[in-house]
């Protein structure tokens, strides 16, 4: 058993009281948090303890991402200018089928290390590219190769969930993974709203396995209130369910989610840009539905939760101001605070996954801990409001130390045990395969969708032959003309 002491930092415990300890210590013994010191109180250091100087930094629980399509990470930034329609066409209809098991492995491996590098200690791999058990084995192998905490949410966009959950080889894989002990397991599929409710059998498999279902709900043009109603009326809405996006649902659907104890995973960067609907926190919080944060996919957006916290605050506050202005009113006090989104990025994810042992720094809980500290940055001081610092000022490059299950996996801004050149080679091989399979023309057109024509409004203040004595005189005075 090893011990680690993070000494002298500002500690965001994220306990029930959201206790903040200035100049505090956090002692880790094995895979558990052993003690959290009081302000200015130095904890005893057992012999052989690794001491990390946290002074001037923020010590907080590791962040938890509840929805990330990790298999797509090898295509990072390819779809920067996509809409949701272009995403669906590219992955679901045209090119998702050309991903080999080794391409799934490359994406997961890259994404897993990326998560740790940014202080995300637990990531849900919303893995809907698993066309075969071989693809699934590759996804799981990549996650096992990285010292983070991961949940494999099994999905397959090339077949209906009633089809792949009925495959004996898939079922055998799911049973093995459920008993794995290292990786968590969920089922990942969407409910289209078909009155026949063909997804019933997939929900029954999840129930038999004792695992939760994560589903894209309330996505404009794809999933809607009918899916929520079917899930509820057939008894498949449970506290284990995670509803991703939930951006276009009605009050009735939010009430059904609230009444059955589910949670919503908000991917604000995605909802703002792709078109699922306006990021829903401004109305979800009125129904007291638990919220967690996620980043969705690196095909478009950043792979860190600092961006998720920042954009979530911005979107929620913008909507609150807009609603007020439309009614001739002014918002004088914001309802959503920096403290709230830090909670969603930590405890919110733990609640969504049913992991009471994660999400806060308290004795006896799992030692998933991060230190945000960057002595080389002028943005690291003064440290006045630690929640505001995390939500609005910090970046992935400020993550100094990451500890998962008591193991130091990043220290002094460097990942520990990561063969980054090997990861790069694997990703480059995947990119080469995809580019070759598509052909250069399709590759470039997929990355650069046509720009629609925009309307330029007439401007009555633009004139080509307007001049008066007064304006001429003024112009000569201003510009020094005779």
SVG drawing of the C-alpha trace seen along z (x, -y; Angstrom):
<svg xmlns="http://www.w3.org/2000/svg" viewBox="-48 -74 58 91">
<polyline fill="none" stroke="black" stroke-width="0.4" points="0.0,0.0 1.3,-3.5 0.4,-6.8 0.3,-10.2 -0.2,-13.6 -1.3,-16.6 -0.2,-19.4 -1.2,-23.0 -3.8,-23.5 -7.2,-25.0 -9.4,-21.9 -12.8,-21.7 -14.2,-18.7 -17.5,-18.7 -19.1,-17.0 -22.7,-17.7 -21.8,-21.1 -19.4,-21.9 -16.7,-22.5 -13.7,-24.5 -10.5,-24.1 -7.9,-26.8 -4.3,-25.6 -5.5,-22.1 -4.0,-18.6 -5.5,-15.5 -3.9,-12.1 -4.4,-9.1 -3.7,-5.6 -3.9,-2.9 -7.0,-3.4 -8.9,-5.5 -8.9,-9.0 -7.5,-8.6 -7.9,-12.2 -8.7,-15.8 -7.0,-18.3 -8.4,-21.4 -7.2,-24.9 -3.5,-25.3 -3.3,-21.9 -0.5,-19.7 -1.4,-16.0 1.1,-13.5 3.1,-12.0 3.7,-8.3 7.2,-7.2 7.6,-6.7 4.7,-9.0 4.9,-10.8 4.3,-14.4 2.9,-16.7 3.2,-20.4 -0.3,-21.8 0.3,-25.3 -1.2,-27.9 -3.3,-25.2 -6.8,-23.7 -7.3,-20.1 -10.7,-18.6 -12.3,-15.3 -11.6,-13.9 -14.1,-15.0 -16.6,-12.6 -17.8,-12.6 -21.0,-10.7 -21.2,-10.7 -18.3,-10.6 -18.1,-8.8 -14.5,-7.8 -14.2,-5.6 -14.5,-8.7 -11.5,-10.5 -9.1,-9.5 -11.2,-11.9 -10.5,-14.8 -11.8,-18.2 -12.7,-16.6 -16.4,-17.7 -15.7,-21.1 -18.1,-22.7 -20.8,-20.0 -24.4,-20.1 -26.1,-17.1 -27.4,-16.2 -24.0,-15.9 -22.8,-13.9 -25.7,-11.4 -25.1,-11.1 -21.3,-10.5 -21.4,-8.1 -24.8,-6.4 -25.4,-6.2 -22.2,-6.4 -18.8,-5.8 -19.3,-4.5 -19.2,-1.0 -15.6,-1.3 -14.2,-1.5 -12.3,1.7 -11.7,3.1 -8.2,1.6 -9.8,-1.8 -12.1,-1.6 -9.0,-0.7 -7.1,-3.7 -9.9,-6.1 -10.6,-4.7 -6.9,-4.6 -6.4,-8.3 -9.5,-9.4 -8.8,-7.6 -5.4,-9.2 -6.9,-12.6 -9.5,-12.2 -6.8,-11.7 -4.6,-14.5 -7.6,-16.9 -8.4,-15.7 -11.4,-13.5 -10.8,-10.4 -14.1,-8.6 -15.4,-8.5 -18.5,-6.8 -17.6,-5.5 -20.8,-5.9 -19.6,-3.3 -22.2,-3.0 -19.6,-1.9 -19.5,1.7 -20.6,3.5 -19.3,6.8 -17.9,8.4 -14.5,8.0 -15.1,4.2 -16.3,4.4 -13.3,6.4 -11.0,3.8 -12.8,1.0 -12.6,2.7 -8.9,3.7 -8.0,0.0 -9.8,-1.1 -8.1,1.5 -4.7,0.4 -5.1,-3.1 -5.1,-3.6 -8.3,-5.6 -11.9,-4.6 -14.2,-3.8 -17.7,-2.6 -18.3,-0.9 -21.7,-1.8 -22.3,0.8 -24.1,-0.3 -24.3,0.3 -25.7,-2.4 -25.6,0.1 -28.4,2.2 -31.5,1.9 -30.9,2.5 -33.5,5.3 -31.2,7.0 -27.8,6.7 -29.0,7.5 -30.4,10.7 -27.1,11.8 -25.7,14.7 -22.1,13.5 -23.0,10.0 -24.9,11.3 -21.9,13.4 -19.6,10.4 -21.9,8.3 -22.1,10.9 -18.3,11.2 -17.9,7.4 -20.5,7.1 -18.4,9.4 -15.1,7.9 -14.4,5.9 -12.3,3.3 -14.7,1.7 -18.3,0.6 -21.1,1.5 -24.1,-0.2 -26.3,0.3 -26.4,-2.6 -29.3,-3.0 -32.0,-5.5 -35.8,-5.2 -37.2,-6.5 -40.9,-6.8 -42.2,-4.0 -45.6,-3.1 -44.6,0.6 -41.8,-0.1 -39.3,2.3 -36.7,1.3 -38.5,3.2 -36.4,6.3 -33.2,4.3 -34.5,2.8 -35.3,6.2 -31.8,7.4 -30.5,4.4 -32.8,5.3 -31.6,9.0 -28.0,7.8 -28.7,5.3 -27.1,2.4 -28.4,-1.0 -29.4,-2.4 -28.0,-5.7 -30.0,-7.2 -30.0,-10.3 -33.3,-11.9 -34.9,-15.1 -32.7,-15.5 -34.3,-17.6 -35.5,-15.5 -34.4,-12.3 -35.8,-11.5 -38.7,-13.2 -41.4,-13.0 -42.9,-9.9 -39.8,-7.9 -40.0,-9.1 -43.7,-8.3 -43.1,-4.7 -40.3,-4.1 -42.4,-5.4 -45.6,-3.6 -43.7,-0.3 -41.9,-0.6 -38.3,-1.2 -37.6,-4.5 -35.3,-3.9 -32.8,-5.9 -30.1,-4.1 -31.1,-5.8 -29.1,-8.7 -30.9,-10.9 -28.3,-12.6 -29.0,-16.1 -32.7,-16.2 -32.9,-19.5 -36.3,-19.5 -38.5,-17.7 -41.7,-19.1 -42.6,-19.7 -44.4,-16.3 -41.2,-14.4 -39.1,-16.3 -41.7,-15.5 -41.5,-11.8 -37.7,-11.8 -37.9,-13.7 -40.5,-11.3 -38.5,-8.2 -35.1,-9.4 -33.1,-9.5 -30.5,-12.1 -29.6,-14.3 -26.2,-14.4 -25.8,-17.9 -23.3,-18.4 -23.5,-22.1 -20.9,-22.6 -22.7,-20.0 -26.2,-21.3 -25.1,-24.8 -23.4,-23.9 -24.9,-20.8 -28.6,-21.4 -30.0,-19.0 -31.8,-21.9 -30.9,-24.7 -28.8,-23.4 -31.6,-22.5 -30.2,-23.4 -32.2,-26.6 -35.4,-24.5 -34.1,-21.2 -33.0,-22.8 -36.6,-24.0 -37.7,-20.3 -34.9,-19.4 -33.5,-16.7 -29.9,-15.7 -27.4,-16.9 -24.0,-15.7 -21.8,-17.1 -20.3,-15.5 -18.4,-16.6 -19.9,-14.2 -17.2,-13.8 -13.9,-15.2 -15.0,-15.1 -16.3,-18.6 -15.4,-19.8 -12.9,-20.0 -12.3,-16.9 -12.3,-18.5 -14.9,-19.4 -13.5,-22.9 -15.0,-23.9 -18.2,-22.0 -18.5,-24.0 -17.8,-27.3 -20.2,-26.9 -22.9,-25.5 -22.8,-28.6 -22.8,-30.8 -25.7,-29.1 -27.8,-29.0 -27.2,-32.6 -27.8,-33.8 -31.2,-32.1 -32.1,-33.5 -31.2,-37.0 -33.0,-36.5 -36.2,-35.3 -36.1,-38.3 -35.5,-40.8 -38.4,-39.4 -40.6,-40.3 -39.1,-43.7 -37.3,-42.6 -33.7,-42.5 -31.9,-39.6 -30.0,-41.0 -28.9,-37.7 -27.8,-34.6 -29.5,-31.4 -26.7,-29.1 -23.4,-29.6 -19.8,-28.4 -20.2,-26.2 -23.1,-24.4 -21.3,-23.4 -18.2,-22.2 -20.7,-20.0 -22.2,-18.7 -18.7,-17.9 -17.9,-15.8 -20.7,-14.8 -23.2,-15.0 -21.4,-12.4 -21.0,-10.2 -24.7,-10.4 -25.6,-9.5 -23.4,-6.4 -24.6,-5.3 -21.1,-5.7 -21.4,-7.0 -17.7,-6.3 -16.7,-8.9 -17.3,-12.6 -16.1,-14.1 -13.1,-14.2 -14.1,-12.5 -12.3,-9.9 -13.2,-6.4 -14.1,-7.4 -12.1,-6.3 -9.0,-8.3 -9.8,-9.9 -8.2,-13.3 -6.8,-16.1 -4.6,-19.1 -5.0,-22.2 -1.8,-24.2 0.3,-26.0 3.1,-28.1 4.2,-29.2 0.9,-30.9 -0.1,-34.4 -3.7,-33.2 -3.1,-30.9 -3.2,-33.8 -4.8,-35.5 -6.9,-32.5 -9.9,-34.3 -12.9,-32.3 -11.9,-28.7 -15.1,-27.7 -14.9,-30.6 -11.2,-29.7 -12.1,-26.2 -15.2,-27.1 -13.9,-30.2 -10.1,-30.4 -8.6,-26.9 -7.6,-24.9 -6.4,-21.3 -2.8,-22.6 -3.3,-23.7 -3.9,-20.1 -0.8,-19.3 -1.5,-16.0 -4.2,-13.3 -4.7,-10.4 -7.1,-7.5 -7.8,-4.8 -4.8,-6.0 -2.4,-5.7 -0.7,-8.8 -1.3,-8.9 -0.3,-12.4 2.3,-14.5 3.9,-17.8 1.9,-18.2 3.1,-15.0 1.2,-11.7 2.7,-8.8 3.3,-5.5 1.9,-6.8 3.7,-5.9 2.4,-8.8 4.4,-8.1 2.8,-4.6 -0.6,-6.1 0.1,-8.6 1.2,-5.8 -2.0,-3.9 -4.2,-6.9 -2.2,-7.9 -2.8,-4.4 -6.5,-4.8 -6.6,-8.2 -4.6,-6.7 -7.1,-3.8 -10.2,-6.1 -8.8,-8.6 -7.8,-5.8 -11.2,-4.1 -13.1,-7.3 -10.9,-8.6 -9.4,-12.1 -12.5,-13.8 -14.9,-12.3 -12.5,-12.9 -12.2,-16.6 -15.9,-17.1 -16.8,-15.4 -14.6,-17.7 -15.7,-20.9 -19.4,-20.9 -20.8,-23.5 -21.4,-26.9 -25.0,-28.0 -25.7,-31.3 -26.4,-34.0 -28.8,-36.9 -27.3,-40.4 -29.9,-42.9 -30.3,-46.3 -28.8,-49.1 -30.6,-52.4 -27.6,-54.3 -25.2,-53.2 -25.2,-55.8 -23.0,-56.2 -23.7,-59.8 -24.7,-61.6 -22.8,-64.7 -23.7,-68.0 -21.9,-71.1 -22.1,-70.3 -20.7,-66.8 -18.0,-68.0 -16.9,-70.6 -16.9,-68.1 -15.1,-65.5 -12.4,-68.1 -12.0,-69.0 -11.7,-65.4 -9.4,-64.2 -7.3,-67.4 -8.5,-67.9 -8.6,-71.5"/>
</svg>
